[in-house]
């Protein structure tokens, strides 16, 4: 099955700074890579996704980059705000099911 | 509806008791997925359905877990004779399809199962 590694496990940033989370995956056939944000007591919320025919995708303060050759993809959050504090999960769709990274707890300090 | 609905929000069972969780997918979505999230944030795929048919059950513990999606009813995940290690949050997700642009999975709020 797919093996997804996510780093770092925790990330503390000053409000206004950028946050970067990186994931690697093992199956070169995978072609869909979503990112989810999970707040305490809630379900994962899709925030951005990317497909293998695209190298970068941006949505306001959030961007995702994909390097298919190296089998890694990254989430970039710019101008972080307190409401960005949450656990972020990368995921890879393989055989129609998602494999998740272990999550990154992001804390934005005011 | 516009969101995946899950009930109940919390469920407490004594070891050996039965637990049944429910999920209503987004209207128009044909695929339903169940995932288990344990304490260290780890997600584990359990089972998926295409309408009322099992699509992939490779993640299901065979002995005590079962699931159904019947027409005009919420999908359900049932655990017979719960064990302490079944304590987790169970998430349901749905997608419109499995092809490009329809395979995005949207998650419900989860059911937290605590086995005492």
Interface residues (C-beta under 8 A of the other chain):
Chain A: X32 X34 X36 X42 X43 X44 X45 X46 X49 X51 X87 X89 X93 X95 X96 X97 X98 X99 X100 X102 X103
Chain B: X4 X6 X31 X33 X35 X40 X41 X42 X43 X45 X48 X55 X56 X59 X91 X93 X98 X100 X103 X104 X105 X106 X107 X108 X109 X110
